[in-house]
Amino acid sequence: MGKQVLIIQRRLPQYRVPLFESLRHRLAEENIHLNVVYSSPSSDDLLKRDEGELEWGLRIPSHSIRFWKLRLIFQKISKDELERQDLIILPHENKFLPNYLLLQKQRKDRMKLAFFGHGTNFQEDRNNGYQNKLRVWTARHVDWWFAYSSISVKKVIDYGFPENRITCLNNTIDINELIRWRESISPDELDALRVALDLKGKKVGVFIGGFYKEKRLDFLFSAADGLHRQLEDFELLIIGGGPWCDRVGDYVSNRPWAKWVGAKHDREKVLHLALGHVMLNPGMVGLGILDSFAMGLPMVTTDCRIHSPEIAYLDPGRNGIITDNTLEAFTEEVGKLFVNPGLRQKIAEEGIKDSSEYLLENMVQRFCEGITQALNTPHFYTR
């Protein structure tokens, strides 16, 4: 009988489905059976409209528990399911209650555990001492680490975890599929969508992402207003959803040059992105940088110090732009890209070139190699 591996996820966003489908197939070739456990999204997550589904995965209920300043998430996973696993891969989140229960069980039963995550919460208040201490403590009490990017690897090493037990995944999405969809779009199809949205289409800035605090929507709105004053044919296309939908709706309601189309996925997402010339994201940047690369849309963001680990992929001035964390600097750099098509094209081409470094098959290969190493390596954790 082959080895059993279980990946536990708090929820399953749609972009993770291709990863787990490919990883399950790849591991099966090594006689390793993969299963994934996940729960339904929270009410806030539902607003993002990005829920995924795995036919072979195990969807289980989850419950939210308030404990002091933490909102803990609890999933009831059967004892039989846990005990037959040779490796369990957990999300590295302070609020995920199963982590603490399994870390305790590891000590008793020598259960082999790994973390899959950022390495830290990049959006958290750096002065939140007890949360940081808890994160450092848990990070050192597993057998293996699957880190999102080189930034995550550095964080985990800084905690005192050995580098030779860390796999750098270069977290990604299915870029090849984005490129295939992009190449399938005809000029007539783009023109029809442009007419349907009532866009002139000469200088279109695109925002895509969730509507929540870290995305700094108020900054985006102020920058867009400034750009429209400077460039009369500037237009803003907003793609996404989330808890702050009302703010977005209010903003576009009296600005005919700003359009909000809701959350879009798969080819519909690519079709709408293809209307843009520059991607605007003054707040937290994560996997959206890969949409930027695949679509040839230069990303402009700020040095806001809350970016997710994927910011490691952005090389400022070459394949994207990171401005000072001021409205003036952000607006100025975006304006330069609109009035200088040659510069915009040069940055776009570098992003398209770099997209080949972050293909999903590369992440799957690294994940598979790391799982095999973790299964064949003795237990380890520091106290």
Secondary structure, 3 states (H helix, E strand, C coil): CCEEEEEEEEECEHHHHHHHHHHHHHHHCCCEEEEEEEECCCHHHHCCCCECCCCCCEECCEEEEEECCEEEEEECCCHHHHHCCCEEEEECCCCEHHHHHHHHHHHHHCCCEEEEECCCCCCCCCCCHHHHHHHHHHHCCCCEEEECCHHHHHHHHHCCCCHHHEEECCCCCCHHHHHHHHHHCCHHHHHHHHHHCCCCCCEEEEEEEECCHHHCHHHHHHHHHHHHHHCCCEEEEEEEECCCHHHHHHHHHCCCCEEECCCCCHHHHHHHHCCCCEEECCCCCCCHHHHHHHHCCCEEEECCCCCCHHHHHCCECCCEEEECCCHHHHHHHHHHHHHCHHHHHHHHHHHHHHHHHHCHHHHHHHHHHHHHHHHCCCCCCCC
